[in-house]
């Protein structure tokens, strides 16, 4: 007779039969009794769904003690499967032995009630035990796997780019400085060093050798932002494609996003069902719709006209000064995705003044070959561009910015066998927000790093 040792294994069995042995180690979610029989909602961490354990006075000698095992208590149990086809679960486990491994006293903060997300952020070391965050972090893990699988299956090379760097890829200056000696801050490396804001520039070098590459790792921004969409530490997915223009870039973005969403729908159905019921009631339909539609494309210039018309038609924006050259705000992005398109949309060809120096200048001399993917519920999810491969134009832009000397190695990529190439960046945490419906980036990160907060 088989012995099941994980809840995941139990639910994965094609045929569960009466009397199958169970030997599990896990934690009490809830515990209730009616005086002669008790019921424990139990989870060992291997599956989102809890398992119901049934115990009674006949089989459990220390029945009265077991009835007082609190939420959070760690147990090792033995029992056997009883099929329950008329209940919500296909089976339950009737216990023969219960071993107390770790008790949880009355001060345990996660009781059988709903806790606010703000409260749970203060106990980030315990919140993975709640239903919401168990679902969030399972999706985070599965989504990370999906990212790597997509690029691996499409023959991309995975590159580990530096976390400590000597350049600011975006040119925005919002970096965390790396200092080992307050009196001689540049002594260790002999030059100013900071935590990376992006792995893009470094991974571009590998695209010139391996053609299609990507990096996926932590990045850091020292912006003092308090919004629900910004964090000081976050993960970025940054592919780079050689011999690819902006259209190739957008095609890859669409394939990648759809692959990841489909993977989550197929592999995290319990979690998506939970999010759809308790977090965002339109989530499942929105994700299914994304897979069914081709992503729309609108130029930045067209987007400005659409927003101007919306204003005339009575739509109100907090920032109502709509003019060409402005940086679109989240409210504008969401209007374009949610109201105008009702689905994902690429905005292309932004003014050069509001985009990074490495983006390819268009023939009009005013815009660059850039794209942002906007999605309902989030706004910007992906940013990409065709890179400027023309040495003279790129060098002139970098001299104007004042970073041509420190990034001379980056210009070498154009001097020695350069070619047209494109790439994009997906904020991994924002992608998690999109597929879960969670509204705050602090609630999709295990330990959020934000302005004014560093408890862990």
C-alpha positions in Angstrom: 0.0 0.0 0.0 1.3 3.5 -0.9 2.2 6.1 1.7 1.6 9.7 0.9 4.1 12.1 2.4 3.1 15.4 0.9 -0.2 17.1 0.4 0.8 17.9 -3.2 1.4 14.3 -3.8 -2.0 13.4 -2.3 -3.9 15.8 -4.5 -1.8 14.8 -7.6 -2.8 11.1 -7.3 -4.9 10.0 -10.2 -6.8 7.6 -8.1 -7.2 8.0 -4.3 -8.5 4.9 -2.6 -10.0 4.2 0.7 -7.4 3.4 3.4 -4.3 4.9 1.7 -1.6 5.6 4.3 -0.7 9.2 5.0 2.4 10.5 6.9 2.6 14.3 6.9 4.4 17.1 8.6 2.9 20.6 8.5 1.0 23.3 10.3 -2.5 23.9 11.8 -4.5 26.5 9.9 -7.7 26.0 12.0 -8.8 23.6 14.7 -12.4 23.0 15.9 -14.2 20.2 17.8 -17.7 19.3 19.0 -16.6 17.4 22.1 -16.0 14.0 20.6 -14.6 14.6 17.2 -12.3 17.3 15.9 -11.4 18.8 12.5 -8.0 20.4 11.6 -7.4 22.4 8.4 -3.8 21.4 7.7 -1.1 22.5 5.3 2.4 21.3 4.8 3.4 24.0 2.3 3.5 21.7 -0.8 0.1 22.8 -2.1 -2.1 25.9 -1.8 -5.2 23.8 -0.9 -5.5 22.7 2.8 -6.2 19.2 3.8 -8.9 18.3 6.4 -7.8 16.1 9.2 -10.4 14.3 11.4 -9.6 13.1 14.9 -11.7 11.5 17.6 -11.6 10.3 21.2 -11.5 6.7 20.2 -8.3 6.9 18.1 -6.4 9.8 19.7 -5.5 9.3 23.4 -4.6 13.0 24.0 -7.8 14.2 22.4 -8.4 17.0 24.9 -4.9 18.4 24.4 -5.2 18.2 20.6 -8.4 20.3 20.7 -6.3 23.1 22.1 -3.6 23.1 19.4 -3.7 26.7 18.1 -3.4 28.0 14.6 0.3 27.9 13.6 1.1 24.8 15.6 3.5 22.4 13.8 2.5 18.7 13.7 3.6 15.3 12.4 0.5 13.1 11.7 -0.3 9.6 10.6 -3.6 8.4 9.3 -5.5 7.1 6.3 -7.6 8.4 3.5 -11.4 8.5 3.5 -13.1 9.5 0.3 -15.6 12.3 0.6 -17.0 12.8 -2.9 -20.0 14.8 -1.6 -17.8 17.4 0.1 -15.7 20.3 -1.3 -12.6 18.1 -1.1 -12.4 14.6 -2.7 -11.0 13.1 0.5 -10.1 13.7 4.1 -7.6 12.0 6.5 -8.7 10.2 9.6 -5.9 10.4 12.1 -4.3 7.6 14.1 -1.4 9.5 15.7 -0.6 13.2 16.2 2.9 14.4 17.3 3.3 18.0 18.6 6.5 19.4 17.0 6.2 23.1 17.7 3.4 24.9 19.7 2.1 28.4 18.9 1.0 30.4 21.9 -1.9 32.8 22.1 0.2 35.8 20.9 0.4 34.3 17.4 -0.8 37.3 15.3 -2.4 35.3 12.5 -5.8 34.2 13.8 -8.9 33.0 11.9 -9.9 36.4 10.6 -9.0 38.7 7.8 -6.0 40.9 8.4 -5.3 44.1 6.5 -2.4 44.2 4.1 -0.8 47.2 5.9 -0.7 45.2 9.2 0.7 42.2 7.4 3.6 44.2 6.0 4.7 44.8 9.5 5.1 41.0 10.0 6.5 40.1 6.6 8.3 37.1 8.2 4.8 35.6 9.1 2.6 36.7 6.2 3.6 33.8 3.9 1.4 31.7 6.2 -1.8 33.5 5.2 -4.0 32.5 2.3 -3.3 35.6 0.3 0.4 35.6 0.6 0.7 31.8 0.2 -1.0 32.4 -3.2 1.2 35.4 -4.0 4.5 33.7 -3.4 3.5 30.5 -5.1 2.6 32.6 -8.2 5.9 34.5 -7.8 7.8 31.2 -7.8 5.9 29.7 -10.8 6.1 32.9 -12.8 9.9 33.0 -12.3 10.1 29.5 -13.7 7.9 30.5 -16.6 10.2 33.4 -17.5 13.3 31.2 -17.6 11.5 28.4 -19.5 10.3 30.9 -22.2 13.7 32.2 -22.9 15.4 28.8 -22.6 12.9 27.2 -25.0 13.6 30.1 -27.5 17.3 29.6 -27.3 18.3 32.7 -25.3 21.5 32.7 -23.2 21.0 33.6 -19.6 23.6 36.2 -18.4 24.3 37.2 -14.8 25.0 40.9 -15.0 26.7 42.9 -12.2 24.9 44.2 -9.2 27.7 46.6 -8.3 28.5 48.9 -11.3 30.2 52.1 -12.2 27.5 53.5 -14.4 23.9 54.6 -14.3 22.2 52.9 -17.3 19.2 55.1 -17.4 21.2 58.3 -16.8 18.7 59.4 -14.2 21.1 59.6 -11.3 18.8 57.8 -8.8 21.4 55.3 -7.6 22.4 53.8 -4.3 26.2 54.4 -3.8 28.4 51.6 -2.6 30.7 52.9 0.1 33.1 50.9 2.3 34.9 53.8 3.8 33.2 57.1 4.7 36.4 59.1 4.5 37.5 57.6 1.2 34.2 56.6 -0.5 35.8 55.6 -3.8 38.8 53.8 -2.2 37.7 50.2 -2.7 37.2 50.3 -6.5 39.2 53.4 -7.2 36.1 54.9 -8.8 32.5 55.7 -7.7 30.4 52.6 -7.5 26.6 52.0 -7.1 24.0 49.3 -7.1 22.7 48.6 -10.6 19.6 50.3 -11.9 19.5 48.0 -14.9 21.5 45.1 -16.4 20.7 46.2 -20.0 24.0 47.8 -21.0 26.0 44.8 -19.7 23.8 42.3 -21.4 23.9 44.1 -24.7 27.6 43.1 -24.9 26.6 39.5 -24.7 24.0 40.0 -27.5 26.9 40.9 -29.8 28.3 37.4 -29.2 25.3 35.1 -28.5 22.6 36.9 -30.5 19.7 36.4 -28.1 20.3 36.9 -24.4 18.6 37.9 -21.2 19.3 38.8 -17.7 16.8 38.4 -14.8 17.8 39.8 -11.4 17.5 42.5 -8.8 17.9 46.2 -9.6 17.8 49.2 -7.4 16.5 52.8 -7.6 17.1 55.5 -4.9 14.0 57.5 -5.8 12.1 58.7 -2.7 8.7 57.4 -4.0 5.7 56.5 -1.9 3.5 55.2 -4.6 2.0 51.7 -4.7 4.0 50.9 -7.9 7.5 51.8 -6.8 10.1 50.1 -4.7 13.8 50.7 -4.0 14.6 47.1 -4.8 12.9 45.1 -7.5 13.5 42.4 -10.1 13.8 43.0 -13.8 13.6 40.7 -16.9 15.8 42.2 -19.6 16.3 40.4 -22.9 18.4 41.7 -25.8 17.9 40.6 -29.4 20.6 41.1 -32.0 19.6 41.7 -35.7 16.2 42.8 -34.4 14.2 46.0 -35.0 11.4 47.5 -32.9 8.7 45.3 -34.5 10.8 42.2 -33.7 11.0 43.5 -30.2 7.3 44.0 -29.8 6.7 40.5 -31.2 9.0 39.0 -28.5 7.3 41.0 -25.8 3.9 39.8 -26.8 5.0 36.2 -27.0 6.7 36.4 -23.6 3.8 38.0 -21.7 1.3 35.6 -23.2 3.5 32.6 -22.4 3.8 33.7 -18.8 0.1 34.4 -18.3 -0.9 31.1 -19.9 1.6 29.3 -17.7 0.1 30.8 -14.6 -3.5 30.0 -15.7 -2.5 26.4 -16.3 -0.3 25.8 -13.3 -1.8 28.1 -10.6 -5.5 27.5 -11.1 -6.3 27.3 -7.3 -4.4 30.6 -6.7 -6.0 32.4 -9.6 -9.4 31.2 -8.4 -8.6 32.7 -4.9 -7.5 36.0 -6.4 -10.5 36.2 -8.6 -12.8 35.7 -5.7 -11.2 37.8 -3.0 -8.8 40.3 -4.7 -10.0 41.2 -8.2 -13.2 39.7 -9.4 -12.4 40.5 -13.1 -8.9 39.0 -13.0 -9.6 35.6 -14.7 -11.6 37.2 -17.5 -8.9 39.8 -18.1 -6.1 37.2 -18.3 -8.1 35.0 -20.6 -8.9 38.0 -22.8 -5.2 39.0 -23.0 -4.4 35.5 -24.5 -7.1 35.8 -27.1 -6.3 39.2 -28.5 -3.4 40.6 -30.6 -1.8 43.5 -28.8 -2.8 46.8 -30.3 -0.3 49.4 -31.5 -0.7 53.2 -31.2 2.0 55.9 -31.7 2.7 58.3 -28.9 1.4 61.1 -31.2 -1.9 59.3 -31.7 -2.1 58.6 -28.0 -1.9 62.3 -27.2 -4.7 63.1 -29.6 -6.8 60.3 -28.1 -6.3 61.7 -24.6 -7.1 65.3 -25.8 -10.4 64.0 -27.3 -11.2 62.2 -24.1 -10.9 65.5 -22.2 -13.2 67.2 -24.7 -15.7 64.3 -24.2 -15.8 64.9 -20.5 -13.2 62.4 -19.2 -11.4 63.8 -16.1 -7.7 63.3 -15.4 -5.8 64.5 -12.4 -3.2 65.7 -14.8 -5.3 67.4 -17.5 -2.6 69.3 -19.2 -2.3 67.0 -22.2 0.4 68.1 -24.7 2.9 66.5 -27.0 6.2 66.0 -25.2 4.7 65.1 -21.8 5.5 61.9 -20.0 2.3 59.9 -19.8 1.1 59.3 -16.2 -0.4 56.0 -15.0 -4.0 57.4 -15.3 -3.4 58.2 -18.9 -1.8 54.8 -19.6 -4.7 53.0 -17.9 -7.3 55.0 -19.9 -5.6 54.0 -23.1 -5.5 50.4 -22.2 -8.8 50.1 -20.3 -11.1 52.5 -22.1 -9.8 53.1 -25.6 -8.4 49.7 -26.4 -9.9 47.5 -23.7 -6.8 45.4 -23.7 -3.0 45.5 -24.0 -1.6 48.2 -26.2 1.9 49.2 -27.4 2.6 52.9 -27.4 5.4 53.6 -29.8 7.7 56.4 -31.0 8.1 58.6 -28.0 9.7 62.0 -28.0 13.4 61.6 -27.7 13.6 64.1 -24.7 11.7 61.8 -22.4 13.5 58.5 -23.3 16.9 57.1 -22.6 20.0 58.0 -24.5 20.5 54.5 -26.0 17.2 54.4 -28.0 17.4 54.7 -31.8 16.6 58.1 -33.2 13.8 58.0 -35.8 14.1 59.6 -39.2 11.9 62.5 -38.0 14.7 63.6 -35.6 12.1 64.1 -32.9 11.1 60.6 -31.7 12.9 57.4 -30.9 12.1 53.8 -31.8 10.7 53.0 -28.3 7.6 51.1 -27.1 5.8 50.7 -23.8 3.3 47.9 -23.3 0.3 49.2 -21.3 -2.2 46.7 -19.8 -5.5 47.2 -18.0 -5.3 47.4 -14.2 -1.6 48.3 -14.1 -0.6 50.7 -16.9 3.0 50.3 -18.1 4.1 46.7 -17.8 7.0 46.6 -20.3 9.3 49.2 -21.8 11.5 48.5 -24.8 13.3 50.0 -27.7 15.5 49.5 -30.7 18.9 50.5 -29.6 21.0 53.1 -31.4 23.5 51.2 -33.4 25.0 54.1 -35.3 28.2 55.1 -33.6 28.3 58.8 -34.6 24.7 59.5 -33.4 25.1 57.5 -30.2 28.5 59.1 -29.4 27.1 62.6 -29.9 24.1 61.9 -27.6 26.4 60.5 -24.9 28.8 63.4 -25.2 25.9 65.7 -24.7 24.9 63.8 -21.6 28.4 63.6 -20.3 28.7 59.8 -20.1 30.7 59.1 -23.2 34.0 58.7 -21.4 32.8 56.4 -18.6 30.8 54.3 -21.1 33.4 54.1 -23.8 33.3 50.3 -23.6 29.6 50.6 -24.6 30.6 52.5 -27.7 33.0 49.7 -28.5 29.9 47.5 -29.2 29.2 49.8 -32.2 32.8 50.2 -33.2 33.5 46.4 -33.5 30.9 44.5 -35.4 27.8 46.3 -34.3 24.4 45.6 -35.7 20.8 46.7 -35.2 19.5 45.2 -32.0 16.5 45.7 -29.6 15.6 44.8 -26.1 13.0 45.4 -23.4 12.6 45.3 -19.7 9.7 43.8 -17.7 9.3 44.8 -14.1 8.8 41.3 -12.6 7.0 42.6 -9.6 4.6 44.5 -11.7 4.0 41.4 -13.8 3.1 39.6 -10.6 0.7 42.4 -9.7 -0.9 42.0 -13.1 -1.5 38.3 -12.9 -2.7 38.4 -9.3 -4.7 41.6 -9.2 -2.7 42.8 -6.1 -2.6 46.6 -6.0 0.6 47.3 -4.1 4.1 46.3 -5.1 4.9 45.9 -1.3 2.4 43.0 -1.3 4.1 40.9 -4.1 7.7 41.2 -2.8 8.8 38.9 0.1 10.5 41.7 1.9 9.7 45.1 0.3 12.4 47.8 0.2 10.7 51.2 0.2 11.4 54.7 1.3 11.4 55.0 5.1 11.2 51.2 5.7 13.9 48.7 6.3 12.7 46.4 9.2 14.2 43.2 7.8 
